[in-house]
Amino acid sequence: MGGRVLWVGTCGFGRRRADVFRDLGAMEVQQTFYRPVPPEAASRWAADAPGDFLFAVKASQFITHEASSPTYRRAGRTIPAAEAADYGGFRATERVEEGWRATVAAADALRARVLVFQCPASFAPTPENLAALYAFFESHPTSAVRAWEPRGPWPSHLVGKACEDLGLVHAVDPFAAEPATSGLAYFRLHGSPPGPSPYRYTYTGADLARLKANAEEYDGAYVMFNNLTMHADAARFRRLQAASA
């Protein structure tokens, strides 16, 4: 691998925590996206994990998603219509700040190295959204890597410029598109190559070999599986990686 480091894991606990900590080297916490996770719970996960296990934290949907998003069904709160406009879109509001505080608290408890900001397809590259994106990241510094996964019609050159200006890593499914940033990669594998039921897709040996070659083009890469067989696929990929180390 020429000194390159690959951190391999899953988006969420695909199995029991003990199995994840035994078989994998990383995990992107998903609970933090839906609702605030008590720091005590996050601290217990960190205590149970091996010392070299890496946690990433998916940032609160309060930061990225409008209150109309179906993901709020798991938010554990009723949002009055008068407050709906205060959620998501990286707006300068107290609800977005609440999401940021909860994200940071969980990340601190987990000693997480990465914060992942996944945007919905409805967050389009409009001047207003770009202004909010820049204002948010410029005013919320952190020592953690900040990985941004835009969805929808974002031109690669625009993603690359925003990432360069703001110090972000472009989070992307490498089977769907090339990262717009270099150096460090953050891959979120959503069951690609694309098909009628991508989440149910199990990666083939050829897929994993292609993924390995792709990841090794970067100085380091987080390789996070997010499909139905994610734990098994991640473990297979990790064994492939170890065999060639």
N, C-alpha and C positions, 0 to 999 in steps of 0.2 A: 504493500500500500504506500510505500515511499514516505512513511511518517504521517500520513493522513489518518484522521480519527473519525470513525463512524459510530454514532450513538444510535442504537437500534431499539425501538420499542413500539408501543401502541398508543392510540388516542383513547384513553379510558382503560379501565381494568377489564381486559377481555376474559380473564379467568379470576380465580381467587387471588387475593393480594400475595399470598405466599408463593403461588405459582409464578406470578409476574416477577416477583423479586428473585426467584430462583433461575428463571429461564431467560430473562431479558435484562437490558442494561439501562432502560429509560422508560418513562411513561409521561404522556401529556394528560394532566388532570382535566377532566371534562366537567365535573360537578361545579367548578368555579364559574363556568359560563352561565349556568342556569340560575343559581342563587348563591348568596354568600356562604362559604364554608367556614364553620367555626375554626379559629386557629388551633384550638386544642385537638380537634380531629385531624387536621393537617399535620400537627406535630406528632401524633401517634403514627401516622403513615410514615413519616420521616424516620421515626425511631425504629420501626419494623424493617426498614429497607437496608440493604447492604450499604456500607460507607461510600462506595463508588457509584451507587445508583443515582441516575440523573432524573430529576423532575422538571417538567415544563408545566406551565399553568396557562390554561385558556382563559383569556380575559373575559370579564363579565359582559353579558349581553346588554347590560344597562349602558355600556359605553358604545357599543357598535350597532345594536339592533333597535329598530323602532318598536314601540309598545304594541303595534299591530302584528308583530311577528308571531307565528304559531309557537315558537320556542318559549314564549312567556307563559304557556300553559303549565310549565314546570317551575315558574319563578316563585311560587308560594305566596303570591300577593295579588290583591285586586287593585288595579290601577284606575283611579277615577279619570273620567274623560278629560277633565280640566288639567290633569298632570301628564297626559299621554305624550304631549310634545316635548316633555323634558327628558325623554329616554332616547338613547341611541344617537347615531350620526356624529359622534365625537363632539357633541354640543357642549358649550360652557354652561352647564346646569348643575344643580346640586345632585340630581339623580345620577348623572354621569360621574360626578365626583364620588358618590357613594359606591358605584361600581369599581372605580379606580382604587379606593381605599380597601375594599373587600379583596380585590385581586392582589394588591400588594401585601396585605396581611397574610393571605394564604401562601403567597410566594415566599415570604420571609419565614414562615413556619416550616415550609418544605425545603428551604434553602435552594429554591428553584433557580436555575440559570437562564431560563427562557420564559418570556411572556408572549403568548400567541394571540394576535388580534385578527379574528376571522370576521369579515364583513359580508353582509347579505348581498345578493345580486342587485337589490334595490338601491344600494349605495353606489350610485353612478358617478363617473368622473366629471361632475359639474363644478363650476367655479365655487359655488357655495360649499360643496362637500370638500373640495380641495383645501379651501381656506380653513374649514373646521378641522380637517386632518392635520394640517400644518400647525395650527394653533394648539391642538391637543398635545401632539408629540413634542413640540418645542417647550411646552410648559409642564411636562411630566417626565423629567429625566429619571433614569434608573441605571444601576450598574448591570442589570440583566440584559441579555440579548432581547431585542424586540422584533418579533417576526410578524409580518403583516400579510394576510391572505385576502386580497381583494377578489371579488367574484363579479361576474357580469362583464360589460364591454369596456374593460380598462386596457388601453393600448400599452404594449410592453414598454415603449419609450417613456410613457408617462409614469408608469409604475417604477421604472428604473430611476427616473429623476427624483421622484418623491423619496424613494429609499435612500438615494445618495444624499439628498439634502437633509434628511431627518435621521440618518444613521440606522435604517431599518434593514432587515433581511427579508427578501421576498419569499414567503411560504407558498409552495406550489406543489401540485401533483406532477411529477416529472413525466408521467405517461401522457399527460394532457397538454403541457406547455413547458417551455424552457424557463428557468428562473431569469428574472431581469436583473439580478445582482450576482456578483462573483465573490470569491473568497470562501465564505461560509454559506452552506446550503441548509434549508429546512424543508424537507419533503414530507407532505401529508398525502398518503396514498389512499385514495377513496375508492378502491376496487377497480381501478383502471387496469388494462386498457378498457375504454368505454364499451359498454354493452347494454342490453335491455335491462339488466338488473345488476348494476355495477357493484352495489354493496355486497352481493352474494358471490362475487367473483373470487376465486381462489387463484393466487398467482402461480404460474408454472415455473419450472426450473429455468426455462429460457428467459422468462420475465425477470426473475431474480438476478440472473447473470447480467442482463442488460442494466438493471437497476444498480448493481454493484459497480459496473464500469462507469455509469453516469455519476454516481456518488463520488467515485475516486478522482473525478476531474476537479474536485473542489478541495480547498485546504482542510476542510472538515465538513461533516454532514450529519444532521439529525434525520434519521429515516424512521418515520412514524406511520404505522399501518392503521387504517381506519375502515376496515371491511369486516364482514361476518367472521371470517377465519383469521382475523388479524393476529391473534396470539400464535397460532401455529405457523403462519406465514413469517412473522417476525422472528420466531425461533429458528425456522429454516434458513432465513436470510443471515441470521447471526452465525449459524454454523458454517454457512458458505463463506462468510467473511473470515471466520477463525481459521478455516482450512487453508486459506491462501495467505495468512498473515506471516 
